[in-house]
Amino acid sequence: MKYKLLLLSLLVFSCSKELDEIPTPIDTKPNKAFNLTQVFKSYNQPHHITRNSPNSWINVHEIMIRNGVNWVAPDQSGPAFADWNGDGYEDIIVSPLPINCWTCEGERPQLYIYDVEKGDFIYEEMVFTSNENQILNRMGNKIIGDFDNDGDPDLLFGGYQDATYRVNDKVWILENNYSVDGTFIPHDLSDKININETATVDIDNDGDLDIFFVKLNFLSDYYSHRPGFLINNGNFNFTLNESYFDYIEDDVNLHRIIYSNGENNSTIFEDINNDGFIDILYNQPSDWWVDDDIIYEELLVSKNRIFWGNTSGVYSINDSTPIPNIEGFQLVDGIEPWDYNNDGIKELVVIRDNATSWEDKGQYPQGFYVQILQVNNKELLDITESTIENFTEENNTNLKPVRFIDFDGDGYLSMIRLITNIEFNQSFEWEWDGVKIKRVK
């Protein structure tokens, strides 16, 4: 059993650079900036569990610059932290985005191995057993999981190879064979998944991770979007299964809106009401560039909801609860569970931007609103004003993404804003003081 440091996996726009253009790093004095400790971590878990991390400061951008990669935008490297080489210390895979070029073509990921003797992360070229020229990443999720139950982490990711959106995503699982022969084995899922906004859960309870996604069906306007699962049959073989959802057949528009696959979704599977069934915290932001969104504004607001697990094993719009709306902050960036007071019951944190209407397509949201919801069976009670202080600002930066970390070692998870390279930014931090969640920075 390996010992591993649990760090972070991020959802960002991402791509990488031709590796032969990366200068050979100059070996200088050992950098002891990172004294990482081995901590047990199982990768056969739903992805969102890896978001809770011990107190650790790692600036991925500086690591890349030290290794000769100086062309990357400081907030667009897209790191995924895991013990990729099996030595018990976490390493980094990034798909860096060039400065001022998020529309660039897909690029190749990069690997940074933690060197215990140097106390630093060292660039090492990723070796793929096939499809060398296709292993590219421009934008989208990176999900870490042990998809073959061998104890080490694999990587599910994808992104547009063509920045003009003229082709579909390429979605891959990179099977981690690094500790055996130094390679990653690509498994192309593109014939099954069109869009790489995904989540993981053992939906069939057989001990391995299955993949949730929303499938685009270009042949039918009626079922233009269908949520489903790729069921893990072992050895990186997956079977499409759409039987877990009761599709909305009597209202085509409602079906399209609720199940449309918006950019940057953060769907989470968890038994949030503690009834023994897995629920879905379904966050599917609107596709801002779709003109029809304006017509269905009320439906778009209600698409963020919880689908409750039940005895039938089928998720239905008739057994779901919409997230209570906040006027002026309709855009939901994330729905996250948080047991802020350590009572064993998780409340929900809803992070909102101050988009006032779905017509504000070109306006970058600036303000934020932190909504706290109490889960009572299948009812969601808004307890924001009685629970958290300084929960909204109209003219400050948005909060996405946030993470929950025991920042001061007091046994309680604080909420902090995360940025992609300097991971922990204490300019936004709330923590429980025994009476209320208070803004401390």
N, C-alpha and C positions, 0 to 999 in steps of 0.2 A: 504494500500500500504506500503510495507516494505522499509526501508532505508538500503542501503548496500554499502559497500566499494568495489569499482571495483579494483581488483588486477589481478593476472596473472593465466593463465592456460598453462601448458607446455606439449611438446611432447618429452618423453624421454623413454629409456629402464627402466622397472620398475617391482618390485615384493615386497612381504611383508613377515613377519615372523609369526610363530604360536603365537597367542596372549597370550596363557597361559605361554609362556616363557618370556614375558615382565615383568620385575620387577615392583611392585607397586611404583609409584613415591613418593619420600619423600616430604612432605609439608613443605617448608621452608618459609622465608619471601616473601611477595608478590613481584613479578618481574614486575616493571613498564616500562619494555623496550618497550612495544608496546602500545601506546595510540591511538587506532584506532577510527576513526570518522565515524559515520553513513552517508552514501551517497547513494542516490537512484540508483538502478541498475535493469534493466529489463533483465531477462535471456531468454526471448523469442526473441533472436537475433542470427544471424549467429555467430559462435564461434570466428572468428578472431577479432570481435569487442572488445572482452574482453581482447585483448592484450595491449590496451592502458591503462596505469595505472598511478595514482598519485604517487608522490615521497614517497616511503616507502621501508624500509630496513627490510627484514625478512630472517633470516638464518634458514632454515628448519632443517638442519642437527643438529644445536645446540638445537633447540626445541625438536627434537627426543631424543637426548642424555639426556637432562634434564628430559625426561619422561622415561628413562631407556632403550632406544633403541640405544645401542652403537655398533651394529654390521653392520651398514649401511654404504655403501660407501659414502663419502662426496658429490659427485656430481651425485648421482644416486637415488634420492628419488622420483622423479616424482610427485611433488605436484600439486593439483588442488584446487584453491582458490574460495570459494563461501560461502554464508551464509547458511550452511547446517542445522542449528537448528532453523532458523527463528527469531533470536533475534535482527537482524539488523546489526550484526557484522560478518565479513567474517571469516570462519574457513578453515581448511585444510584437504583434504583427500590425503594420499600418498600411493604409492605402492613401498616400499623401496627395493633397490637392494643390496644384501650383498656385502661386500668388496671383490674385485677380483673374482666376480662370476656372471657375466652378463649372463652366460649360465645356471644358476640355474633354477630349476623347478619353475613353477608359485607359487606365494605366495599371501597371503591375504592382502587386503588394510587396512590401519589404519586411524582413524579419530582423529583430534586434534581440540577441541572446544575452541574458544576464550572466556576466563573468564574475564569479565569486571572488577570485583573486584580485581583480581590478576594482570590484565594487561598482561596476558600471555596465551599461548595455552596449553591446558591440554588434555592428551590422554584419549579417551573414546572408549571402544570396540564397533565396528560396529555390529549391530544386523540385520540379514537378515531373512526374513520370510520363506525362503525356499532355497534349493540348497546350504546349508552352506559350504560343502566341495568343491564346484565348483567355488565359487566366488574368482578367483585367477587372478593375473596380473603379467606378466613377462616383456612384452615389448609392445609398441604401444601407440596410441593416448589416451588422456583423453579429452573428449569434454563435456563442461558444457552447458546445455540448459534446458529450461522449456518445456519439451516434452508433458506435459498434460495441459498446460495453467492454472496451479493453483497458479502461482506466485512465487513458490520456485524452486530452481535449482535441476535438475536430472543429472545423470552422465552416459555418454556413454563411454565405455571403453572395452578393451579386451586384450588378449595376449596369447602366447603359454603356455599351461599347461605343455607340453612336450618339454624340451629344445633341444631334438634331432630332432625336426621338423617332427616327425613321425605322428603327428596328426594336424588337422586344428585348427585355432584359436577358442576360445570361446569368443563371443562378447555379451556384456550385456548392457542393460540400467538398472541402479539402480534408481528406482522410490523413490523419497525422501519423506518419511512419518515421518521424525524425529520429527517435531514439533507437530504431532498428537499423536503418540504412541512410538516414539523412534526407529522406524525400517526403513530399506531400503528394497523395494520390488523388487526382481530381475526379469527382463524380458529377456529371452534368445533369441538373434537374430541370433544364429549360423546356423540355418537352412536357413537363407537368406543371411548372410554375411560370407564369408570365410576368408577375410583379414580385419583387423580392422583399416586400414588407411582410415579414413572417413572425411567428412566435412558436415556442416549443412547449409541449406538455405530453405526458404519457396518457393519452386520452383513452386507450383501450386497456390500461392497467396491466400490461404484460412485462413491465420492467425496463422498457427502452423508450427513448424520446421520439415522439411523433411531431410532425410539422404542420402548424396551422397557417393557412394563407387564404387570400381571396382571389379566385380565379376569374380572369377576364374571358368572356365568351364573345368573340367578335362575330359569330354567326347568328346571334339571337339578340334582339333588342329587349326581349322579355326577361331573359336571365342574363343581363349584361354583366352582372357580378354575382358570383356564387362562392360563399365561404365553404371551405372544406378542409380536409386533412390529407396529408401523405402519411399513411400508416407504415411504420417502420417494421419491416419483415426480417431485419438482420442482414448483415453483409452488404449494407448500403443499397438494399432493394426496398423500394417504396411502392405502395399501392394507393391510388386515388380513392378516397371515400368521402362522398357528399351526404351520407345518411345522418350525420349528426346535427343537421339543421332542418327546421321546418320552414320552407321557403314561403315567401309572401306571394301567394298566387292570385289573390283577389284585388291587389292594388299594385299595378306595374310601377307607378312612380314611387310609391313607398318602398317597394323592394329595391329599386335602383338606388334610392337615396341612402337607405339604411345600410345596404351591403356594398355601396361603392367604396373603392379602395383608395382613400385619400393619402396624400403624401405625409410621411413622418408619423404614421400611426404607431401606437405603443400598446397594443393589445396584450393583456396579462391574464393568465389562467390561475385561479386560486379559489379555494373554498372560503370566500370572504364572510359568509354568514354562519360558518361552522355547523352546517347541517349534514356534512358528510359527502356532499356533491361538489364537483369542481364548477365554479362560476367563471364567466368571462367578463373581465373589465374591458369593454369594447370601446376603444378610442379611435375613431376614424375621421380625422379632420377633412374638411371639404376640399375638393379639387377646385382651387380658386380660379382656375382658368376656364372652367366649364360654364358657359353662359347660362345654361338652364338652372344653375344653382340659385340664381337670384329669384326665380319663380318659386322655388321650393324652400324659401328661407326658413320657415317654421319647422319643416321636416329636418332640415340640416342641423338646426339647433338641437333637435331631439335624438340625433343619431348616436350621440355619446351616451351609453347606457350599460347596465349590467344584465347580461343574459344568465338566468339562474339555472344551475344544474338541478336535475330532478330524477325521479325514478324511471322515467321513460328513456333517459339517455339522449334526448333530442332537445336542442336549444331552439326556443320559439320566441317570436316577438310578443306572443301572448303571455309569456312567462318571463318578462323583462321589466326593468325599471329605468326610466330615463334619468340622467344626472340633472338635478335641479338647475335651471338656467339662471345666470346673473346678467341682467340687462346691461349692455355696454361692454361686457366681457364674454361675448358668445364663443369666441374661439378657444377651444380646449386643447392645450398642448400635451397634457398627460394626466392619467388617473392612476394614482399610486397608493397602495396600502401602507399604513404607518401606525404601529403601536407606540404612540408617543409617550404614554405613561406607564408602559410595562405591566399592564393589567391582563395581558394575554388576549386582548380583543383589539383587532386592527380597525382603525378608522380609515376613511378614504381622504386623500389629499387630491384636489383637482386644481391643476395649475392652468390659469387662464391668461390670455392676452387681451388688451383693450381694443380689439376690433369691434367697432360699433355696428357694422353691417357687413353682409357678405359681398356688397358692392365695392368695398375697399380693397380691391384686389392688389393694387399697386402700392398700398401704404404699408410700410414695415411697422408692425405693432411695437409699441414702446412700453406701455404700462403693464402692470400685472395685478392679478387677484388670486390669493391663496384661499381656496374654499375647503372647509373641513366638514365632512359628512359622517354621521354616525349611522351604522348599519343596524337596523332593528328588524330581524327576520328578513323580509324582502322590501322593507321600507327604508328610504334614505332621508335622514333628518339633518337639516342644515344647522350645524352648531358653531359656525364660524365665529360670530361676534362674541360668543361666550367662552370660546376656547383659545383663540389666537389673537395676539396683538400685532398691529402694523401689517395687516394682511393684504393691503392694497396700496398701490401708488399709481397714479395716472400718467405721470411724466418721467418715470424712471425706466431702466432697461427691463426687458422681459426676463423671466426666470428660467426658461428651459435651457438645459435640463436640470432637474434637482435630484439630489441623492440623500439618503438617510444614513448617517454615520455617527457612531459614538465618538464625537470629535474631541471631547475633553476627558474621556475615560471614566465617566461617572455612572456607566451602565445604562444610560438612556440614549436613544438615537436622536441626534439633532438633524434638522433639515438645512441643507446648504445648497446654494446654486453651484452648478458644475460648469466649467468651461473645458474645452476639448483637449488642450495641451497642458496648461497649468491646471491640473484637474480640480483642485479644491480652491474655491475663491471665497474667502471669509467676508467679502463685502455684503453678502446676504447669508445670514445664519439665524435660525430660530431654534430654541431648545426649551424643554419642559422644566419648570422650576418648582413643581409640586402643586401649583395652583393653576397656571396658565402657560401656554406656549408663547414665549416672549422673544422678540427680535433682539439679539445681542450684538449684531453687527449689520 
